[in-house]
Amino acid sequence: MPVTTTPTTAAILERVVKPVGRRMTPALARELMQLQFSPADMRRVGRLLQASKDGALSVDEEAELESYRTAGRLVDLLRIQARRSMKTSSRIRK
């Protein structure tokens, strides 16, 4: 019997985002490269991570931290696609 694996959130997001990278304009790629969490969000993530390390996360905080992780994966994937698009467009212009 073949072994099936459950796809990760990152793998699913990569499949969703990958086609966008093929059609990305240089202007959009530059904008996506600038995506980042706000300082307030970074502070909140830091607090959540510390609480997690201390074993003091509530169920709601655990879900919130996972939401930040998922958002971070999406931002990472968008930036990867933007970077690839920018490399491709620079090779085409040469």
C-alpha positions as CSV (number, residue, x, y, z in Angstrom):
1,M,0.0,0.0,0.0
2,P,1.5,3.4,-1.0
3,V,2.4,5.8,1.8
4,T,0.6,9.1,1.5
5,T,1.8,12.3,3.2
6,T,-0.3,15.2,4.2
7,P,1.0,18.3,2.5
8,T,2.3,21.1,4.8
9,T,0.8,24.5,4.8
10,A,4.1,25.8,3.2
11,A,3.8,23.2,0.4
12,I,0.2,24.1,-0.3
13,L,1.0,27.9,-0.3
14,E,3.9,27.3,-2.6
15,R,1.7,25.6,-5.2
16,V,-0.8,28.5,-4.9
17,V,1.8,31.3,-5.2
18,K,4.1,29.7,-7.8
19,P,2.0,30.7,-10.9
20,V,1.9,34.3,-9.7
21,G,5.7,34.5,-10.0
22,R,5.6,33.7,-13.7
23,R,3.4,36.7,-14.4
24,M,4.8,39.1,-11.9
25,T,5.7,42.6,-13.1
26,P,9.0,44.1,-12.0
27,A,7.1,46.8,-10.1
28,L,5.0,44.2,-8.2
29,A,8.1,42.2,-7.5
30,R,9.8,45.2,-5.9
31,E,6.7,45.9,-3.8
32,L,6.5,42.3,-2.6
33,M,10.2,42.4,-1.6
34,Q,9.2,45.2,0.8
35,L,6.6,43.1,2.7
36,Q,7.3,42.8,6.4
37,F,5.6,42.6,9.7
38,S,5.0,45.8,11.6
39,P,7.1,46.6,14.7
40,A,4.0,46.0,16.8
41,D,3.5,42.5,15.2
42,M,7.2,41.7,15.7
43,R,6.9,42.6,19.4
44,R,3.8,40.5,19.7
45,V,5.5,37.5,18.1
46,G,8.4,37.9,20.4
47,R,6.1,37.8,23.4
48,L,4.3,34.8,22.1
49,L,7.6,33.0,21.4
50,Q,8.8,33.7,24.9
51,A,5.6,32.5,26.4
52,S,5.8,29.3,24.3
53,K,9.4,28.8,25.4
54,D,8.3,29.2,29.0
55,G,5.4,26.8,28.4
56,A,2.9,29.5,29.3
57,L,0.9,29.9,26.1
58,S,-2.9,29.8,26.3
59,V,-4.9,27.9,23.6
60,D,-5.8,31.2,22.0
61,E,-2.2,32.4,22.0
62,E,-1.0,29.2,20.5
63,A,-3.5,29.7,17.7
64,E,-2.4,33.3,17.3
65,L,1.3,32.2,17.1
66,E,0.4,29.6,14.4
67,S,-1.5,32.4,12.5
68,Y,1.7,34.5,12.5
69,R,3.7,31.5,11.4
70,T,1.3,30.9,8.5
71,A,1.4,34.6,7.5
72,G,5.2,34.5,7.7
73,R,5.3,31.5,5.4
74,L,3.1,33.3,2.9
75,V,5.3,36.4,3.0
76,D,8.4,34.3,2.6
77,L,6.9,32.5,-0.5
78,L,5.8,35.8,-2.1
79,R,9.2,37.3,-1.6
80,I,10.9,34.2,-3.0
81,Q,8.7,34.4,-6.1
82,A,9.4,38.1,-6.4
83,R,13.2,37.5,-6.1
84,R,13.0,34.8,-8.8
85,S,10.9,37.1,-11.0
86,M,13.4,39.9,-10.7
87,K,16.3,37.6,-11.6
88,T,14.4,36.3,-14.6
89,S,13.5,39.8,-15.8
90,S,17.1,41.0,-15.4
91,R,18.4,38.1,-17.5
92,I,15.8,38.8,-20.2
93,R,16.9,42.5,-20.4
94,K,20.6,41.6,-20.8
